Amino acid sequence: MNLAPYIEHTILKQATTIAEVDRICLEASEEGFVGVCVPPKYVQAAKKLLDGSGVKVSTVVGFPLGFGSIETKVKEIDAALHSGADEVDMVIDLGAIKSGDWKHLDEEIVACLKPIYAARKVIKVIVESGILTANELLACCALYGKHEIDYMKTSTGFADKGVTVEAVKLMRSHLPQRIGIKASGGIRTYNFAKELIEAGATRLGTSASMQIMKESREAV
């Protein structure tokens, strides 16, 4: 299986350098990955490096804890789009899920979708599936499935537990087909990546992209 069209080559560690961003952009272009996911401060540099390559540039909003107010997240989205981001990965208010405040979550996604719609860009909603109960994840599917989001994303990679095959299967069976699923958080091997795609993932966010591609070539 050729995984390159699924992979968003990711670097979101706290001490990310411009040299590392340069490297992942070059690797993404050479491998034909669908995109890179970089910290907001590096979006413009990544766009310049990837100009003409067809590789999309994603960045993050409310990352990694989702604590920010609605107004703050909208401002972050505006800034990301102004910098040239093609796609935005937004962490929802996880505390609101645990508090059962679904009204706030609905208001949050409505506000965050407005600049995305206006710019005709892509939004991925990060629900941090590893810290949710099955019922909470189902409730997320019900809420976000009613909105015109592009992807639901499993994880930030910063929680104790990342993506599981079971979470992806649950999401795929309870989301409209028009909504993609970005699996992320702990994807380090070709076999696991393949399992996630077979479970319904349509994107893979990983920092182990090059190792996964090496394993995929060895598996042929």
N, C-alpha and C positions, 0 to 999 in steps of 0.2 A: 504493500500500500504506500503510495506517495503522500507523505504527510505535509509536505511543504505548503500546499494551498490552504492548510488549516492553521498553520502556526503563526502566532504573533510573538516574535522574538522579543523578550522582555528583560528590562533592567530597571528595577525600582528600589534598589537598596539605598539606604540613607546616604552613603558616601559615594554615590555614583559620580564618575568624572566624565568630562567631555571626551576624553580618549576612549573610554568604554562605550560611550554612545556612538562615536565614530566607528568603532569595531563592530558593534551589533548591526549598524546600518549597512556596512560593507558586507557582512555575512548574510544579512537578509536579502540584499540585492543579488548576491551570488547564488544563494540557494533557492531564490524565488518564493520566499515566505510571503504570506498575505500582508503582513504588517510588522511594525515594531511598536512597543509600548514603552514610553520613556517619561521621566519626570517632567512636569510642566515647563521648568526653566530651560529644557533642552529641545522643546518642540521646534523652534525656528531653525536650530542647527540641524536637526534630523530632516526637516523638510528640505533644506538646502542640499544636504548630502544625498537625499533620495530623489531629487528632482528628475523626472523622466523615467524612473525605474518601475513605476506602478506599485511600489510598496507603500501601504498606507501608514500614516503616523497616528498612533493613539496616545492619549495621556490620561491622567487620573484626576478625579475631583472628589473632595471629601475624604481623601485617602490618608491612612488606611482604616481609620476608626469610625468615620461617618458622623462625627460629633457636630459638624458645622451646621449653622442655621440654614434655612431655605435660602435666605438672601445671600449668604456667603457662598453657597454652592452655585447659585445662579451667576454670581460675579466670577467665580472660578471658571465656569463654563464659558462665559463671555470672553474671559481672558485667553482661555485655551483656543477658542475659535479664532480670536483675533491673531493669535500666534501662528495659526495655520493648521491646527489639528484637524484631521479627517474624522476622527472618532474620539469619543469621550467615555471613559469608564468611571461611573459615579457610584460611590458607596452610599447606600441608603442609611437612614437613621436607624441603626440597629437597636438602640435603646428603645425606640418607639415600638419596634416589633415586640420586644420583651415586655413592654408595658401595655401592649394591646392597643396602642394609639394608631389605629389604621386610618383615621381621618387625617392625622398629620402626614402620614406617609402618602396618602392620596394627594394632598395639597402640595407636598414636596415634588412628586413626579410631574404633576400638572405644570408647576412653575418651571421645573428644569427642562421640560420638553419644549417650552416656547422658543428659547434661542436656538435649540437644535432644529426645530421645524423651520424657523426663519432662515437658517443658514443651509438647510437641506443636508445636514450631516448625520452621523450615526451615534446613537447612545447605547451603552451597555450598562445595565443596572446590576450592581454587585450586592448580593444578598447574604454573603458569608454563610453558606450552607452548613459548614462544619460546626457552627455554634447554634444552629437552629434545630428544633424538634421537627419531626416529619409533619406535624400539623401546622407548624409555623411556616415551613417551606411550602406546603400546599396553599396556605393563605396568601403567601407572596405570589404564587402562580395565579391565584384567582384575582388578586388586585392588579398586578402588572400586566396580566393577560388582557385586561380591559383597555389598556392604553397602547398607543402606537410606539412602543419601544422596539428597538431592533434586536437586542440580545438581553437575556438574563445571564449574568456571570456568577459562577459559584463562589469564588473566593478572592481575597486580596493576596493570599500567600503569607499574611502576617499573623493569622490566627493559629491556634495550636493544631487544628485539623483542617486540611485542605479539601480538595475535591474527592468524591467517591463515585464509583460507578453507580451505586444505588441512588445517590442524589441526582445524577444526570438522568437516569431512567425515570425517576419520579417527575422531574421537571419536564422531560419530553412528553410524558403521558398526560400532563396537566396544563401544558401551554399550547396556545394556537400554533399551528405549523409555521405561520409567518414570523414567529419570534425564534431567533436562533439561540443556541446555548453555547456560551463560552466557558469551557472548563479550565480551571486554573488552580494553582496551589498544590505543589508537590508532584508535578508531572516531570519525571526524570528519566523514564525509560520508554523505549519504543513500544514494548508490549502493553504498558499501561496506557500510553497515548492511543494506541489502536483500540484497546478496550473501551475507552471513553468515546471514541468516534462511533464505534459499533453500538454503544448505548444511546447515542443521539446527539453528542456534541458536534457543533458545526465550526467551532473555533477552539484552539488550544493556546492558552497563555503560559509560556514557560521560559525560564532562563537556561534550561538545559537543551535548547534546540539543537545545537551542533552535535551533542552526544546522541540525541534521539535520531538525528539524520544518519549518523555513523552506524548506529545499530540497525536502522532500516535498510541501509545498503548491504550490510552483512547478512540480513535476513533473506535477501532475494536469492 
